[in-house]
Amino acid sequence: MPHAQPLSIEDAPEKSQPILRAIEEKFGQSMNIFSTLAHQPDVLGGMTQINDGLQNDLPAKYRELAYYKASQLNSCDYCSHYHRQAAKKAGLTDQQLDSMNASATDLFDSKEQAVLKYAEQLTVKANMDAALVQEIQAFLDEKQLVTLAAAVALANFTNRVNHGLDIQLP
């Protein structure tokens, strides 16, 4: 049972209402993480701004691969559910998403393997090996690297919010 109940648009604080409307318009539905964060409009707004910023520079395939990997490592069923759908839209296959093994050279190319390793290191160690960063920098520019780091960080943030509040899938 959730530790904080999701709010309807009408029951949300006034400052959260336009954000929830925009989310519903964008995704075609309300999602419990956003409806729950609506209790604290500034946190909701900040999270949605970061999420929107992630959509710009990094190829969707890398962003979703990293987000899904972090969510898998953190056993976040909520984020894994939604980001599996997003990852498939970005071109990842069920076989890849079922594996998420960076050493599976038959499933992932070298760039995808590097992204998986990056997401795992940042999630598990909260630190990065210089050699892996150099490998990533061979195909991502600095702006994209910032977006990749932010995608993994947001995944870890949302994973912990979901676990901390026991947010349920609808």
C-alpha positions as CSV (number, residue, x, y, z in Angstrom):
1,M,0.0,0.0,0.0
2,P,1.4,3.4,-0.9
3,H,2.8,5.5,1.9
4,A,1.5,8.7,0.2
5,Q,-1.6,8.6,-2.0
6,P,-1.5,9.8,-5.6
7,L,-3.6,12.9,-6.1
8,S,-6.1,13.6,-8.8
9,I,-5.5,16.8,-10.7
10,E,-8.5,18.4,-8.8
11,D,-7.1,17.4,-5.4
12,A,-3.5,18.4,-6.1
13,P,-2.1,21.7,-4.9
14,E,-2.8,24.5,-7.4
15,K,0.9,24.7,-8.4
16,S,0.9,21.0,-9.3
17,Q,-2.3,21.0,-11.4
18,P,-0.8,22.4,-14.7
19,I,2.1,20.0,-14.5
20,L,-0.2,17.1,-14.0
21,R,-2.4,18.2,-16.9
22,A,0.7,18.5,-19.1
23,I,1.8,15.0,-18.1
24,E,-1.6,13.5,-18.8
25,E,-1.6,15.3,-22.2
26,K,2.0,14.1,-23.0
27,F,1.6,10.5,-22.0
28,G,-2.2,10.1,-22.5
29,Q,-2.6,9.1,-18.8
30,S,-1.6,10.1,-15.3
31,M,1.2,8.1,-13.7
32,N,1.3,7.5,-10.0
33,I,4.8,8.7,-9.5
34,F,3.9,12.2,-10.8
35,S,0.5,12.2,-9.0
36,T,2.2,11.3,-5.8
37,L,5.0,13.9,-6.2
38,A,2.2,16.4,-6.8
39,H,2.0,16.7,-3.0
40,Q,5.2,18.7,-3.3
41,P,4.9,20.9,-6.4
42,D,8.5,22.1,-6.5
43,V,9.8,18.5,-6.5
44,L,7.3,17.5,-9.1
45,G,8.3,20.5,-11.3
46,G,12.0,19.9,-10.8
47,M,11.7,16.2,-11.7
48,T,9.7,16.9,-14.8
49,Q,12.1,19.6,-16.0
50,I,15.0,17.2,-15.7
51,N,13.0,14.5,-17.5
52,D,12.2,16.9,-20.3
53,G,15.8,18.0,-20.5
54,L,16.9,14.4,-21.0
55,Q,14.9,14.1,-24.2
56,N,17.1,16.5,-26.2
57,D,20.7,15.5,-26.8
58,L,21.3,11.9,-26.2
59,P,20.0,9.3,-28.6
60,A,16.8,7.8,-27.1
61,K,18.3,4.3,-27.4
62,Y,21.2,5.1,-25.1
63,R,19.1,7.1,-22.7
64,E,16.5,4.3,-22.3
65,L,19.2,1.6,-22.1
66,A,20.9,3.4,-19.2
67,Y,17.6,4.2,-17.4
68,Y,16.3,0.7,-17.8
69,K,19.7,-0.8,-16.6
70,A,19.7,1.4,-13.5
71,S,16.1,0.5,-12.7
72,Q,16.8,-3.2,-13.1
73,L,19.8,-3.0,-10.8
74,N,17.7,-1.2,-8.2
75,S,14.8,-3.7,-8.7
76,C,12.4,-0.9,-9.4
77,D,9.4,-2.7,-11.1
78,Y,7.6,0.6,-11.5
79,C,10.3,2.3,-13.5
80,S,11.2,-0.9,-15.3
81,H,7.6,-1.2,-16.5
82,Y,7.4,2.2,-18.1
83,H,11.0,2.4,-19.3
84,R,10.8,-1.0,-21.0
85,Q,8.0,0.4,-23.1
86,A,10.1,3.5,-23.9
87,A,13.2,1.4,-24.6
88,K,11.2,-0.7,-27.1
89,K,10.0,2.5,-28.8
90,A,13.6,3.6,-29.0
91,G,14.6,0.4,-30.9
92,L,15.7,-2.0,-28.2
93,T,14.4,-5.6,-28.4
94,D,12.8,-7.8,-25.8
95,Q,15.8,-10.1,-26.0
96,Q,18.1,-7.1,-25.2
97,L,15.9,-5.9,-22.4
98,D,15.6,-9.4,-20.9
99,S,19.4,-9.7,-20.9
100,M,20.9,-6.3,-20.1
101,N,24.2,-8.0,-19.9
102,A,27.0,-5.7,-21.2
103,S,29.1,-8.7,-22.1
104,A,26.5,-10.1,-24.5
105,T,28.3,-9.1,-27.7
106,D,25.7,-10.9,-29.7
107,L,22.9,-8.6,-28.4
108,F,24.7,-5.2,-27.9
109,D,27.2,-3.3,-30.0
110,S,30.2,-1.8,-28.4
111,K,28.6,1.6,-27.8
112,E,25.5,0.0,-26.1
113,Q,27.9,-2.2,-24.0
114,A,29.7,0.9,-22.8
115,V,26.4,2.6,-22.0
116,L,25.3,-0.4,-19.9
117,K,28.6,-0.5,-18.1
118,Y,28.4,3.3,-17.4
119,A,24.8,2.9,-16.0
120,E,25.9,0.0,-13.8
121,Q,29.1,1.7,-12.5
122,L,27.3,5.0,-11.7
123,T,24.4,3.1,-10.0
124,V,26.4,0.6,-8.0
125,K,29.6,2.5,-7.2
126,A,28.4,6.1,-7.6
127,N,31.8,6.7,-9.3
128,M,33.3,6.1,-12.7
129,D,36.4,4.4,-14.0
130,A,38.4,6.8,-16.2
131,A,38.9,4.2,-18.9
132,L,35.1,3.7,-19.2
133,V,34.5,7.4,-19.4
134,Q,37.1,7.6,-22.2
135,E,35.3,4.8,-24.0
136,I,32.0,6.7,-23.8
137,Q,33.7,10.0,-24.9
138,A,34.8,8.3,-28.1
139,F,31.1,8.4,-29.3
140,L,29.4,11.0,-27.1
141,D,30.2,14.7,-26.8
142,E,30.3,16.5,-23.5
143,K,26.7,17.6,-23.7
144,Q,25.6,14.0,-24.4
145,L,27.8,12.7,-21.5
146,V,26.1,15.1,-19.2
147,T,22.7,13.9,-20.4
148,L,23.7,10.3,-19.9
149,A,24.9,10.9,-16.3
150,A,21.7,12.8,-15.6
151,A,19.6,10.0,-17.1
152,V,21.2,7.5,-14.7
153,A,20.9,9.9,-11.8
154,L,17.2,10.5,-12.5
155,A,16.7,6.7,-12.8
156,N,18.2,6.3,-9.4
157,F,16.2,9.2,-8.0
158,T,12.9,7.8,-9.3
159,N,13.8,4.3,-8.2
160,R,14.3,5.5,-4.7
161,V,11.2,7.7,-4.6
162,N,9.2,4.7,-5.9
163,H,10.6,2.4,-3.2
164,G,10.5,5.0,-0.5
165,L,6.8,5.8,-1.1
166,D,5.8,2.3,-2.3
167,I,4.3,3.8,-5.4
168,Q,2.2,1.3,-7.3
169,L,1.6,0.7,-10.9
170,P,-2.0,1.6,-11.9
